[in-house]
Amino acid sequence: MDRTKILQGIRLLLEGIGEDPSREGLIDTPERVANMIQSFHEVSSIEDSELCNPVFHVENYDDIVLMKNIKFSSFCEHHLMPFFGEISIAYLPSTNTVIGLSKLARIVNKYSKRLQLQERMTQQIADALDKYVSNHGIFIIIRAHHMCIGARGVLQPACETITRTSTGDFQKNLPLTAQIQQLMLTNKATC
């Protein structure tokens, strides 16, 4: 990350929209933006294998593990505008091992803290979990509001974009897929 270029870029952006980067209220804006970008970069550089450890042995448990309503925020790579929402992750553990629940939220943080597309992020989270968590299937649903839809262009702030992906038994077993979708999309609870 080149902090000097980021600072210069934000100052140029402010000048480009007719603002004076030295006026009260904007003096520290380049620093604040650079700090935000740096914090995003630090989270996204952690290795998936590190985020998915440790795993825990659980005897005789082979049913769904579901974490709902993991809050996230990201930036659309097309417009550099925020999008935010909730992610629900389910998996079917195998070999009597489960991942620590906080690790699911950490994986979400890693892939959301970068310039991103919701569709890509959905698949990246699934791929990371499928690779590092012993499982019979992964199912992910992301519900998000995109400011590039809500604050510009078509001006539809209430629109919600839903993406999903699945692997393993969640692809093969339609009743199981319907069951997990029902659990994910209803009875919202807050963490």
N, C-alpha and C positions, 0 to 999 in steps of 0.2 A: 504494500500500500504506500503510495506516495502522498504524504500529508500536504506537502507544499503545493502540489498540483490541485489537490482538493480545495485547499484554501483559495488559491488563485481562481479556480473554476467557480466557486460560489461567489466570490467578489465580482467576477465577470458577469455571472448570471444576474446578480443584483443590478449592476450597471446596465445590462442589456434590457431589463424591464423598466429602466428609468429611475431606479433608486440610487441613493447615495450611500455606499457601504460604510461611510464614516459618520452617518447621522446616528443620533441617539436611538436605541432600539435595534439597530443593525450592526453596530460595531462588533459585537461578539458572535453574530450569526454564523460567519464562516467557521469559527472554532466549534460552535455547538453542532453544526452539521458534520464537521470532520469527526467529532467525538462519537456521534451516532453511527456514522459509517464504520468507524474503527470497531465499535462494539459489535456491530453486525458481523464484520469480518472475523473477529476473534472466535465467536460462537461457531461459525460455519467451518472453521479450519480443524476442529476436533475430529479425530478418526472415528468412524462408525463402530469399529471393534471395541474402542475404549468406552463409547457411550452405551453399548449393549452388555456391559459387564458390571457387576457379577450377575450370574444366574443362580437360582436357588433350587434345591431339590425339594420336591413336594410329592410325597407318596400318594399313589392312587388318585391323582387328579388328572383327568383327561378331557375336561369340558372347556367351554369358552371362557377366555379372559377378555373382558371388555373395559376399556377406559373411554368415557364419554366426555365431551365438552372441554377438550384441551384447547385453551385459548391461544391464538397466534396472531401475529401481524407480520406482513411482508411488504415488498415493493414490486409492483408490476414492472417487468423489464421493458415493456413497450412505451410506457408513459412516465416512469419514475414516480408513480403515485401509489399510495398505500392500498393494500387490500388486507382484510382481517376477518376473523371468524372463529369457527370451532372445528376441531378434528376429533373424530371418534375412531379408535383403533381396537380391533378384536383379533385374537389369534387363538388357535387350538394348540396347546402345548403338546410336545412329544417328549419322550424319554424322561418323563416325570420332572421336567425342569421348567421354571418360569423365570421371566426377566423381572428385575425390580421395577415397580410401577413408575417411579420417577424417571426411569430410563426411557419410557415411552414419550414423556413430555420433553426430555432432552433431545431425542431424535427429531421431534417436531421443531424444536427451537433451532436445531442445526440447519434443517432444510428450509425453514421459513426466513432465516436471517441472511438473506442474499437477494439479489435481483432474481425474480422468479416468475414462473407461470404456474397457476394453480394445478393445471393438468400434470405438469412435470413433477411438481412437488408431491402430488398424490402418489405417483409411481416411485419416486425416489425414496420416500418413507417406507413404502411396501418392500422395495428391493433391499434396503438396509436391514429391515427386520427379518426378512426371509433368509438373508445370508447369515446373520449372526444369532438368530434366536431359533432354537430347535422347535419346529412346528409342523403341524399338518395343514395349516392354512392361515392366511392373513386376510383381513378385510378392513378397508379404510374408507371412510366417508369424510369429505371436507365440505363444509358449508361456509361460504364467504361473501362478503360485500366488497365490491371493487370501487374505489373512488374514481377510477378512470371511466366508470359507467355513471356513478352517482353525482360527480361534481363537474363533469365536462361532457362534451358530446351529447348523448341522448338524455342526460339529466334524469336518471332513474335511480335515486338513492335507495329505494326499497327492494330493488332486485337482489336476489340471492342466487349465487352460482353454486351448484352441487356437483362434485366429482367423486368418483368412487373407483376402487380397484380391488381385485381379489386374487388369491392364489389357492392352490391345493384344494382341500375339501370344500372350501367356499365357492369354488368354480364348479365342482362336480355335483354337489348336493343342493338342488334347488330349494327344498324345504328348509335346510339349514341357512341358506342365503336369505330367504324370506324372513326367517326368524331373527337373524342378526340385524337386517335392515330395519325391521320393526323396532327392535330394542334401541337402535341408534337414533332413529328419527322421531321417536315419541318420548313422552314423559321426561322432558328436559330437566336436568338438575344442574345446579351450579357447584363448581369446586370451590 
